[in-house]
Amino acid sequence: MKNALAVMFVMLFAAAAHAQKEAPLPKDLPPYGTQPSFQPPEVKVEKFENGLTLWLVAQPGLPTVSFRIVVLGGLALDPTDRPGLSELLARALNQGTKTRNAKQIAEEIQSAGGDLSVRADRDAIFVSTSVLSSKTELAAGLLADVLENASFPDSEVALAKRNLSDSLRQREAQPGFQANRALARVLFGSGPYSVIAPTQDSLGKMTAQELRQEFGRRFRPDQAILVAVGDFDPAKMSTLVKEKLGGWKAPAAPTAGVNAKPSGPAPHQVTFVARPNSVQTTLVLAGFGPLRSDPDYEGAEVADAIYGGTFTSRLVTNIREDKGYTYSPGSNLATLRQAATLRTQADVRNAVTGASLNEIIYELNRMATTSPTEEELTRAKRSLLGIEAILLQSRGAVAGELADLWLNGLGPDAIGRYNRKINATTAEDVDAIARKYFPASHMTIVAVGEEKVIRDALAPFALPMETPK
């Protein structure tokens, strides 16, 4: 099997290399086909007396149901002396309740045809599973038990801490993680969004009792949504969820708020993270972009697709295809509830560190000064709409997308609005958005690699050079 895969890889590599040498494609190729009309999911919206929000999407056919629960309050809400506590809270959430131990929880959800996934980000904690439709009641009961009665047994928390410590150590050795950690500190200072993970020190101090206290404080129905997508009757599903979670009560204390908005623009400087003996440099450039709820969000997605967010984008064509500086450059618009970043990353050979940064800066400024061609605009829009259409074929993805909309303060109709606004984006829209967000002077730069290489290669740019605080 391995030999067959190796032969296939060699053939594909040879074919790709040959294709790059071929003459340009003829100009008389047929036009693009008609873009299929998009039908957004029909969502039934309900809110229970206890404050829990319920969004239901009935999709008859395949006998499965996907659940996604979001509870507000992620790493941005962690105590300042326990950064990253939410990640341990998420890892230990499904490891025991008042009536079930970790093994029983795992066996029950597996008997329903799925597993239980829990993760935390800076804004929230996410609980998700996909099960057989015939096991919906079992799954709903198990989810309700975890959301209301997680107990964080001492032994399970100790095991979760050891596993998280190992995972963290592995992540901390990766240049991409080092760059992201440094970037968060540069963009958000000491604010709530400056933390993307625990530290080994903070993790060592966390206790099971602290997790129980945070669980009691954060897991409340008036700060949560349950999204269900799949083969079910909406009325029956509503009744089932109300039966299982209608008694979930919010504590008397008011909800905890957090101000995570950036205090100012991204500093135009280089922050370097020394990685001795590294044979490549990880370059990350980032500036603030529009929130998902902002009116120019969709236009910024189109602009990013033209700049670096797709395989045929300007950046990829430049530093991957034409110059061969890096294999996998790219960009994306990453949104949080209170901030968004337009981010570029490229892992480049040491010898072309300066040249690569020069080309990235060039492409950012070219976006701000050069209108897209009709072909670039069409290709970007079709790519975004095609990806969205493919993504939403999965029930789990539909549940995740709807949950993300709620998290960002939007209603379920935003799915259809996204498609309409992408379709309607013009070259003039892209120009205005690119002038607003893309100039290289709006970007902060993080470089991870050999210190001497970075200092020598980036010295000609005459930018302030800092180390992470």
C-alpha angles and dihedrals in degrees: 000000000000091000091050091051091048091052090048091051092051091049092049092047091050091047091050092048091048091048091055090057095049122106117268116278115269118267095231097070114141116267123259116283122251113287107244114242113255121233111198117214117268106242126198109209124203137163123202125218091255090060099256113145118219125195117183129190115185113206111172119206121052104062099235137105126205120205127196122181122187123192116190117237119070133158091320089066096050119118111266091240092051106048112182095021090135091064092058090042089056094046093051098038096093096040097095146339134197090277106022133054125214093266093051092050092051094046094048096051091045090052086058090056099258147065134239117252122192126179140159132217131175094282108034152351117255127206118187143167140159119214142169113280090237089061097049095113092050092049094047091051092049093048091050091051092051094045094049106028112030105150106188098217112215094239094050092047090051090052092046090051092053092048092046091048090054092046091048092050089053092049093047089059091059118091092217092058091045089053093048093049092050091045093054091053093048095048099040105025108201093337125124094267092056091085119078099162142359123275121233088248096052092043091054091056097050117108136196089243091057090052091052091051093048091046091053091048100045108030101081129137095233088063097046145077130200116204120190124186125178150055105345144106107260095218092051092045091051091051091048094050091046090051093051101036106018090093093053103118129206117229117253092245115096119257116273114248129204132198106210100156115132114259095221146341122309109277111248097232143105117256111191129197112201114231106176118223093008113157093205140037123233108215121194123179120185140170133168120280138179123301117244089253094052118106094238096051096102092046089051089053089055091047091050091050089055093045105044113320098097135049092250094047125127095254095048092046090050107045100022108033103027103031105020094221095139140006102221117024119158149144139221143180106241116195132199126176094265105020142028131198133205101215134189124189133182130168104210138178114266091243093061100039094114095039091051093051089048092055093046090052089047093053093047091052091043088058089053093049109028124064118229118254119245089253093052092049094047093046093049094049094046091048093052094045092045093051091049092049093050093045094053092056086082118078091212090054092049090051090048094048093050092047089051091052091053090047089056094049097258133126127237091261088072089084092066092040090054091057094046093049093046089051092049097048112121133199088254090056091052091048093053093046093045091052089051101046112013110062109119089230087069092059133090116210129219120189123188119191145064107357097220092048092052095045094048096042096046099039093093090062089065093215125148109266119212139173120228115275 
